[in-house]
Amino acid sequence: MRRFARVALLCLGCGVCSLLYGLSQLALSLEQEPGGGGRERQARDPAAPGGRRQAGSAGRGEAGTGRCKNLSVSFWNSYWMLPSDVCGMNCFWEAAFRYDYMKTHPSEKMHLAVVACGERLEETVTMLRSAIIFSIKPLHFHIFAEDQLHESFKDILDEFPYEGKVNYTLYPITFPSESAAEWKKLFKPCASQRLFLPLILKNVDSLLYVDTDILFLRPVDDIWSFLGKFNSTQIAAMAPEHEEPRIGWYNRFARHPYYGVTGINSGVMLMNMTRIRRKYFKNDMTPVRLQWGEILMPLLKKYKLNITWGDQDLLNIMFFHNPESLYVFPCQWNYRPDHCIYGSNCRAAEEEGIFILHGNRGVYHDDKQPTFRAVYEAIKNYSFGDDLVRSLLQPLERELQKTTHTYCGRVYKVFIKQLTKSIRDLYARRSKGR
């Protein structure tokens, strides 16, 4: 009799759970229909301190997710890691369906930030062009630039054939008023602006920051997907500064703590900014853990006489003390001249090609590394809508073959291996109407 009662109770429990699940799915389907209960909301773009200009699909409302107050927060976070207001009064119950919902409703927009000062207009535009060519999901560019560059950015970007998949917002360069002078003169003009992105873009959950001298050779979607690989403690992703310690800078010359064996390079930095804003960081200044906005100025004051690479050095110090917070991606996602000028030392790129090219040290604009310059010129001169094979890939390969007298030129095929695949995949998607 007791066994029968247990079986009956178990069946009753399963029935209740099935009923609740069915009701939740019915409610979800109603929310997805046009006019379904008025639960959809318009997504808000972050407020720009100096005004805002958007292009492309700027006038098109972004449908809200409905079930939670803000499902734009990273769905791979466990529900207990989310801010208390994310799911209203029923965070536990809502979280039970978070994964199924996001599988069928992937994030509609990827956010990419760049900081441009001085003579970096052309370089920045070329980077944005490379992001647009191959990416699949819509992009929102957050462009931080000196005031005199804003009109030029608007004139150029408004002429791009966005096909409804790109927005942009222009921002002035801004630093905390009480320490603006110190931040402006740190390393290169405006470079340290990136440190304040989590504090400025308060309504952006996740963000890919890149330097102006970056070129995407595969969809932004692919590096964006690393967000889904973060474990519960990781808040950002970067690549190592070097693969070969014998030519590493940090392990040979740094006068401050740095991450790992050879340090990290911040030219490509993927951030879960919701987690960054929430985290309390261990540090060597106080036993009390500090939040992002609290730790930056004390770090600068302590180490400003010992740092060479400015904000990148500060990030190395932070992640030295908080190594569990960093996800490290392979060198092919941030491929720099150091990976080939002394001989090829990025094995991942040798096997699969370069995914993101980083032309630091001005190599796009001089003759020191013609292999890097050839890729930059090819993307800069490509016209949207032209055949990618005839107008981009084939001319580029011919130019690369002229660089084999250099170490990077000897491995020129790694510069086009992934690019070739990206073009093939793009045409395959188009043939399927995607």
URTA-V381528 format. One record per residue. N is the residue number from 0. RES is the residue in three letters. PSI is psi in radians with two decimals (* if undefined). Layout:
<<N/RES/PSI> <N/RES/PSI>>
This chain:
<<0/MET/-0.75> <1/ARG/-0.67> <2/ARG/-0.71> <3/PHE/-0.70> <4/ALA/-0.67> <5/ARG/-0.75> <6/VAL/-0.74> <7/ALA/-0.73> <8/LEU/-0.70> <9/LEU/-0.77> <10/CYS/-0.71> <11/LEU/-0.74> <12/GLY/-0.75> <13/CYS/-0.68> <14/GLY/-0.74> <15/VAL/-0.77> <16/CYS/-0.72> <17/SER/-0.73> <18/LEU/-0.80> <19/LEU/-0.70> <20/TYR/-0.76> <21/GLY/-0.75> <22/LEU/-0.70> <23/SER/-0.70> <24/GLN/-0.62> <25/LEU/-0.76> <26/ALA/-0.69> <27/LEU/-0.73> <28/SER/-0.62> <29/LEU/-0.64> <30/GLU/-0.48> <31/GLN/-0.37> <32/GLU/2.62> <33/PRO/2.27> <34/GLY/0.23> <35/GLY/1.43> <36/GLY/0.11> <37/GLY/0.40> <38/ARG/-0.20> <39/GLU/2.60> <40/ARG/2.76> <41/GLN/2.33> <42/ALA/2.47> <43/ARG/2.30> <44/ASP/2.59> <45/PRO/2.52> <46/ALA/2.29> <47/ALA/2.24> <48/PRO/-0.62> <49/GLY/0.50> <50/GLY/3.01> <51/ARG/2.52> <52/ARG/2.22> <53/GLN/2.68> <54/ALA/3.10> <55/GLY/-2.04> <56/SER/0.49> <57/ALA/-0.51> <58/GLY/-0.04> <59/ARG/2.14> <60/GLY/2.47> <61/GLU/2.13> <62/ALA/2.36> <63/GLY/2.85> <64/THR/-0.41> <65/GLY/-1.02> <66/ARG/-0.71> <67/CYS/2.88> <68/LYS/-0.66> <69/ASN/1.56> <70/LEU/0.10> <71/SER/-0.31> <72/VAL/2.74> <73/SER/2.09> <74/PHE/-0.23> <75/TRP/-0.17> <76/ASN/2.38> <77/SER/2.67> <78/TYR/-0.49> <79/TRP/-0.14> <80/MET/-0.08> <81/LEU/2.72> <82/PRO/2.67> <83/SER/-0.40> <84/ASP/0.11> <85/VAL/-0.74> <86/CYS/0.46> <87/GLY/-2.35> <88/MET/-0.24> <89/ASN/0.93> <90/CYS/-0.67> <91/PHE/-0.81> <92/TRP/-0.75> <93/GLU/-0.68> <94/ALA/-0.44> <95/ALA/-0.44> <96/PHE/0.11> <97/ARG/-0.77> <98/TYR/-0.77> <99/ASP/-0.70> <100/TYR/-0.79> <101/MET/-0.41> <102/LYS/-0.64> <103/THR/-0.22> <104/HIS/1.25> <105/PRO/2.73> <106/SER/2.29> <107/GLU/-0.29> <108/LYS/2.40> <109/MET/2.45> <110/HIS/2.22> <111/LEU/2.27> <112/ALA/2.56> <113/VAL/2.65> <114/VAL/2.13> <115/ALA/2.17> <116/CYS/2.84> <117/GLY/-2.26> <118/GLU/0.69> <119/ARG/0.21> <120/LEU/-0.96> <121/GLU/-0.77> <122/GLU/-0.72> <123/THR/-0.77> <124/VAL/-0.69> <125/THR/-0.69> <126/MET/-0.80> <127/LEU/-0.67> <128/ARG/-0.78> <129/SER/-0.58> <130/ALA/-0.65> <131/ILE/-0.67> <132/ILE/-0.81> <133/PHE/-0.29> <134/SER/2.66> <135/ILE/-1.02> <136/LYS/2.75> <137/PRO/2.65> <138/LEU/2.51> <139/HIS/2.05> <140/PHE/2.25> <141/HIS/1.83> <142/ILE/1.98> <143/PHE/2.06> <144/ALA/2.73> <145/GLU/2.61> <146/ASP/-0.66> <147/GLN/-0.20> <148/LEU/-0.21> <149/HIS/-0.83> <150/GLU/-0.67> <151/SER/-0.75> <152/PHE/-0.79> <153/LYS/-0.82> <154/ASP/-0.71> <155/ILE/-0.86> <156/LEU/-0.55> <157/ASP/-0.26> <158/GLU/-0.18> <159/PHE/2.43> <160/PRO/1.45> <161/TYR/-0.46> <162/GLU/0.59> <163/GLY/0.27> <164/LYS/0.10> <165/VAL/2.30> <166/ASN/2.83> <167/TYR/2.70> <168/THR/2.31> <169/LEU/2.40> <170/TYR/2.62> <171/PRO/2.88> <172/ILE/2.15> <173/THR/2.41> <174/PHE/2.81> <175/PRO/2.27> <176/SER/-0.62> <177/GLU/-0.25> <178/SER/0.38> <179/ALA/-0.73> <180/ALA/-0.72> <181/GLU/-0.72> <182/TRP/-0.62> <183/LYS/-0.62> <184/LYS/0.09> <185/LEU/2.06> <186/PHE/-1.98> <187/LYS/2.73> <188/PRO/2.26> <189/CYS/-0.16> <190/ALA/-0.66> <191/SER/-0.01> <192/GLN/-0.59> <193/ARG/-0.50> <194/LEU/-0.40> <195/PHE/0.08> <196/LEU/-0.73> <197/PRO/-0.43> <198/LEU/-0.44> <199/ILE/-0.83> <200/LEU/1.18> <201/LYS/-0.39> <202/ASN/0.09> <203/VAL/2.16> <204/ASP/-0.90> <205/SER/2.63> <206/LEU/2.47> <207/LEU/1.98> <208/TYR/2.40> <209/VAL/2.62> <210/ASP/2.88> <211/THR/-0.43> <212/ASP/0.63> <213/ILE/2.50> <214/LEU/2.23> <215/PHE/2.17> <216/LEU/0.10> <217/ARG/2.95> <218/PRO/2.48> <219/VAL/-0.53> <220/ASP/-0.59> <221/ASP/-0.69> <222/ILE/-0.53> <223/TRP/-0.55> <224/SER/-0.29> <225/PHE/-0.42> <226/LEU/-0.63> <227/GLY/-0.18> <228/LYS/-0.11> <229/PHE/2.45> <230/ASN/-3.02> <231/SER/-0.26> <232/THR/-0.23> <233/GLN/2.39> <234/ILE/-0.27> <235/ALA/2.84> <236/ALA/2.37> <237/MET/2.94> <238/ALA/2.76> <239/PRO/2.65> <240/GLU/-0.63> <241/HIS/2.68> <242/GLU/-0.50> <243/GLU/1.88> <244/PRO/-0.45> <245/ARG/-0.38> <246/ILE/0.19> <247/GLY/2.55> <248/TRP/-0.89> <249/TYR/-0.81> <250/ASN/-0.23> <251/ARG/-0.53> <252/PHE/-0.27> <253/ALA/2.46> <254/ARG/0.52> <255/HIS/2.88> <256/PRO/2.63> <257/TYR/2.80> <258/TYR/2.38> <259/GLY/-2.60> <260/VAL/-0.70> <261/THR/0.19> <262/GLY/3.14> <263/ILE/2.68> <264/ASN/2.27> <265/SER/0.21> <266/GLY/-0.45> <267/VAL/1.94> <268/MET/1.98> <269/LEU/2.23> <270/MET/2.30> <271/ASN/1.65> <272/MET/-0.40> <273/THR/-0.77> <274/ARG/-0.67> <275/ILE/-0.78> <276/ARG/-0.46> <277/ARG/-0.38> <278/LYS/2.57> <279/TYR/2.14> <280/PHE/2.36> <281/LYS/2.60> <282/ASN/3.01> <283/ASP/0.39> <284/MET/-0.49> <285/THR/2.59> <286/PRO/-0.25> <287/VAL/2.30> <288/ARG/2.51> <289/LEU/2.59> <290/GLN/2.96> <291/TRP/-0.86> <292/GLY/-0.29> <293/GLU/-0.38> <294/ILE/-0.36> <295/LEU/-0.91> <296/MET/-0.75> <297/PRO/-0.66> <298/LEU/-0.76> <299/LEU/-0.75> <300/LYS/-0.65> <301/LYS/-0.67> <302/TYR/0.09> <303/LYS/-0.41> <304/LEU/-0.11> <305/ASN/-0.04> <306/ILE/2.49> <307/THR/-0.68> <308/TRP/0.47> <309/GLY/-2.16> <310/ASP/-0.55> <311/GLN/-0.67> <312/ASP/-0.70> <313/LEU/-0.68> <314/LEU/-0.68> <315/ASN/-0.72> <316/ILE/-0.76> <317/MET/-0.77> <318/PHE/-0.27> <319/PHE/-0.75> <320/HIS/-0.25> <321/ASN/1.00> <322/PRO/-0.45> <323/GLU/-0.21> <324/SER/-0.06> <325/LEU/2.34> <326/TYR/2.24> <327/VAL/2.12> <328/PHE/2.82> <329/PRO/2.85> <330/CYS/-0.41> <331/GLN/-0.23> <332/TRP/-0.03> <333/ASN/1.22> <334/TYR/2.08> <335/ARG/2.93> <336/PRO/-0.56> <337/ASP/-0.32> <338/HIS/-0.11> <339/CYS/-0.24> <340/ILE/-0.37> <341/TYR/0.28> <342/GLY/2.58> <343/SER/2.19> <344/ASN/0.38> <345/CYS/1.61> <346/ARG/-0.62> <347/ALA/-0.68> <348/ALA/-0.63> <349/GLU/-0.60> <350/GLU/-0.71> <351/GLU/-0.14> <352/GLY/3.02> <353/ILE/2.30> <354/PHE/-0.75> <355/ILE/2.19> <356/LEU/2.31> <357/HIS/1.83> <358/GLY/1.07> <359/ASN/3.00> <360/ARG/0.39> <361/GLY/0.39> <362/VAL/-0.23> <363/TYR/-0.27> <364/HIS/0.16> <365/ASP/-3.05> <366/ASP/0.23> <367/LYS/-0.64> <368/GLN/1.39> <369/PRO/-0.39> <370/THR/-0.79> <371/PHE/-0.73> <372/ARG/-0.64> <373/ALA/-0.72> <374/VAL/-0.76> <375/TYR/-0.84> <376/GLU/-0.63> <377/ALA/-0.76> <378/ILE/-0.65> <379/LYS/-0.66> <380/ASN/-0.15> <381/TYR/2.37> <382/SER/2.23> <383/PHE/2.33> <384/GLY/-0.38> <385/ASP/2.78> <386/ASP/2.16> <387/LEU/-0.53> <388/VAL/-0.90> <389/ARG/-0.58> <390/SER/-0.27> <391/LEU/-1.03> <392/LEU/-0.88> <393/GLN/-0.80> <394/PRO/-0.64> <395/LEU/-0.79> <396/GLU/-0.66> <397/ARG/-0.70> <398/GLU/-0.66> <399/LEU/-0.60> <400/GLN/-0.31> <401/LYS/-0.07> <402/THR/0.19> <403/THR/-0.08> <404/HIS/-0.12> <405/THR/2.81> <406/TYR/-0.76> <407/CYS/-0.61> <408/GLY/-0.48> <409/ARG/-0.42> <410/VAL/0.60> <411/TYR/-0.40> <412/LYS/-0.43> <413/VAL/-0.34> <414/PHE/-0.33> <415/ILE/-0.10> <416/LYS/-0.92> <417/GLN/-0.61> <418/LEU/-0.74> <419/THR/-0.78> <420/LYS/-0.69> <421/SER/-0.70> <422/ILE/-0.76> <423/ARG/-0.76> <424/ASP/-0.66> <425/LEU/-0.79> <426/TYR/-0.55> <427/ALA/-0.72> <428/ARG/-0.72> <429/ARG/-0.66> <430/SER/-0.43> <431/LYS/0.05> <432/GLY/0.47> <433/ARG/*>>
